[in-house]
Amino acid sequence: MTDKCISPLRQRMIEDMTVRKFTAKTQNDYIRAVKNFTIFLGRSPDTASNEDLRLFQLHLSEKRVGAPTINSTISALRFFFTVTLDRADAIKHLTFVPEPRKIPVVLSPEEVARFLEAAPGIKYKAAFSVAYGAGLRVSEVAALKVSDIDSERMMLRVDQGKGRKDRHAMLSPLLLELLRDWWRIARPKAWLFPGRDPVQPMTTRQLNRACHAAAQMAEISKRVTPHTLRHSFATHLLEQNVDIRVIQVLLGHSKLETTALYTRIATNTIRAVMSPLERLTLKPKTDEPPA
């Protein structure tokens, strides 16, 4: 989109987000949310009343829009009216809705092995191995540079991950060998996993498409996304009795309670716990069961 196609109001919002260093994805999401509100309203969004905003949220709820989408829309509208329009009073009827905490899908180690072998080419096998072997998010995998591999310290540098935070991730010997195989074949110069245009990194959409193809080829019936590999990384470490605080650091979680979610799906850990019922001495029942 050229500058001539951008309205002054949208341009102001873009500038407000830019000075606050919002990521490109966040900016696109916020602009899309305001655009959807404008379509609902049928006129310029700066003319909206408090009641218009309340009716828009009611409209989203009646359309059974998911809680994450509603909350991201509310965040966008709060920013637009509070910052860009300087109308903080307009958002008093906008409320965030609770999001259900669902147990994430996790693959077994055998399923992970099948999935990686079914990846469409060594490039994607290496990329998915990073997601599982180091617990990286899909955006972090796509943004890796060749210079982020520290083979001496056996670490991966994650530059500006979620929350614009740098961190280090683990680099296992097997993962290093896979990455070396990929480098010997492709000789990437800047981005570790270049896109169709070598100047740009591979997109998260490319990784998602390859992920779905690999899951289908491996005949895995579960709904697999690149983030499933990160969930599996954390769960398998927990089942190996790795301290949850170490896993928190490896995942880059700011709160331990976020990492603690994996205690609900670490089945080996759950099975290893002895039920208090086992410690009771119950008298055997001698009566005949009812007919």
N, C-alpha and C positions, 0 to 999 in steps of 0.2 A: 504494500500500500504506500502510495506517495504522500508527501506532505500536503498536496493540494486536496487530497481526499479526506483529510482529517479535519473535523470541526474544531473550532477554537476551544470548545468545552472539553472535548476528548484530549486535545493537545495539552490543556492545562492539567488534566488528570494524569497524563503520561509524565509530565514534568514533575508533578507532585510525587509520583511513585519513584521516578528516577533519582531525585535528590535524597530519597530515603533508601536508595540502593535495593529496591525490590528486584527479584530475579525476573528474567524475561517471561518465565512460565507464570509467575504470580501476576505480572502485569497483564498478560493475555487473558488469564482467568478473570481478573477484575473487570477488564474492559468488556469481556463477553457477558458477565453478569449484569453490568449496567445496560448493555445493549438489549438483553432479554427483558429487563425492566422497562426500557423505552418502548419496546414492541408491545408489551402488555399495556402500558400507559397510553400509547397512541399519540404522544406529543413529546416535546423536549423534557428530559428528566429533571431539569432544574426548575420546572414549574410544578413538580409533584408536591402534594400535601402530605401531612402525617397520615391521613386516612388512606391515601393512595398507597403508601408503603405498607400499611397494615393489611390492606386488601390484597396486595401482591404476595405477601407471605401466606395469607390464607389461601390464595390461588395455588401456590406451590404445594401446600399441605393437601389440598383437595385433589391435586393431580398425582398424589402419592410419590412426590419427588423424595429421594433418599435424604436422610439426615445429613450426611457429609456435604451433599450438594447444597442443601438449604443453608447450612452454616457457612459455607464458603461464599454463597451469595450474600448472606447477611454481612459478612466481613467486608465484602466489596462495597456494598451500599453504605455501610457505616463510614468507610474511608471516603467515599465519594461525597457524601453529604457533610461529613464533619470537617474534612480537610479541603477538598476542592471547592465546595460551595460555602463552607463556613456556616453550616446550618445544623449544628449539633442537636437542636430541639426537634428536628424532623424525624430522628431515628428512635424516639422514645418507645415506640410500639414494636420495634424490631427486636425479636428475642431469639437466642440460640436454642436449639433443641437438643436433647440428650442423644448421644450416639451409642447404640448397643455395642458392647465389646464382644466380638465374635472370636471363637478359637480359630486361629489360622490353619490353613492346610499345610501339612508337613509330609514330606516324602520319607520313606524308609531308606537306609543306606543302599539297599539293593535297587530300589527305584531310582535313586540318584545316579548310580552307576549306569543303569540302562538308559537313563535320560541323556547323560553326557555322551555316551557312545552313539546315540541316535542324533546328535546335533548335526545340522547340515554344513559340515566342513570344519576344519581345524580352527578357523577364526572364531566361530561360535562356540566350539568346544572349549577353547581357551577362555573366552569371555564368561561362559557359564561356570567354568571351573573357578574363576575369580569370585563370582557371586557366591558360590557354595564354599569354596576353600578359604575365603577371607571374610565372608559375611557382608559383602558390599551391596549397597542399593544399586538398582539398575542405572540410575543417573550417574552414580559414582563409577561404575564399571565403564560406561560410555565415555566419561571424561578423563580416564586414565591416560597419562603420557608415558612414553618410554622412560623418561627420566624419573618417573615415580617409583621405579623398581630399584630397591636397594638390596642387591644380592649379598653384600658384605654383612649387613645387619639383619638380613632376612626379614625385610619389612616392605610394605607398600605404603606410599604416601598418598593419603586422600586429601586432595586440595579443595578447600571450600565445599565440604559436604553439606548435609542438611543443617540448616541454621547458620550457614556460612562459617563453619568451624573446620579447622584442619585437624587431622588425626593420623595415626599410623595403624595399619592393619597387619595381621600376621601374613607371612609368606612362607608356606611350607616347601620343603625340597621338591616334592612331586609337582606342586603348582609352578615352582620356578622352572622345572624342566619342561613343562607344558608350554610356558610362555617363551622359553628359549626355542623350542621347536617352531612355534608360531613366528618368532622373530627371524629365524633362519629362512623360513619360506617366504615371508612377505617383506621383510626388511622395512618395517614402518619407521618413519623418521621422527615425527613429532607425537601424534596421537598413537597410542598403543593399538587401538582398534579403529582405523580410519573408516570413514563412510564411503559412499559411492564417489563422492568428491574427496580425494585424499587430503585436501586441505582442511576438511571438516571432520570431526569425530563421528563415529557411528551413532545413529539416533536411537533413542529408547524404543521408538516404534519398530525399528528393524529388529532389535533384540526381542521384543514381544512377539513379533511374527515368527521369528526363528524358534522361540520357546514353544509356541503352540505347535509348530511343525514337529519339533523333537518329541514332545509329549505324545503326539498322535503316532509317530513312528515307533516310539517305545511302548505303545499300547498301555499308557497310563490313563486310567479313567478319571483320576482326580483332576480338578481344575488347577492347572499349573501355570504360574506366571514367574517372571524372573525373581520376584520378591519371595516366592515359595522357597527358592534356594537359600535365601537369607534366613527365613524362618527355620529351615531344616538345619542350617549351620548352627544356630543358637540352640535348638532342641537337642541335636546330637552331642554338642559339647556338654550340655547339662546332664545328659544321660551318661556321659563319661566322668561325671562327678567333678567337672571344672567349676570352680567357685563362681557363683552368679555375679559377683562384683567384677570379676575378670571379664566375663561375657559382656557385662554392661559397657566396659571400656572398649572392647573389641567392636561392639556394635555402634558405639558413639552415642549411646543413650544418655541424656542428661539426668533422667530420673530412674531410680532402681525399680520403681513400680512398673515401668514400661517393660523392662527386662523380665520382671517376675511373671509376666503373662505366660512365659514358656514353661513355668512349673506346672501349668495346667495341662500341658500336652506332652510332657516328657514321660511317655508310657513306661519305659524301663524303670524310671525313678519311682513312679507310682506303684508298679508291680513289686518293687523291692521292699516297700513299706509293709510291716506286719500289722494286720488289723488287731485292735484291742480284743476283738472277739476270740482270736486265737489263744489268748492268754487265760481265757476262762475255762474252768472245768465244769462242763455241763453233764448232768446225769443223762444217760441214754434213756430214750423213751421206750417203754416196754409194751405199751398198749398197741393193739392192732390198729392199723390205719383204717379209716372209715371206708366202707365199700363204695 
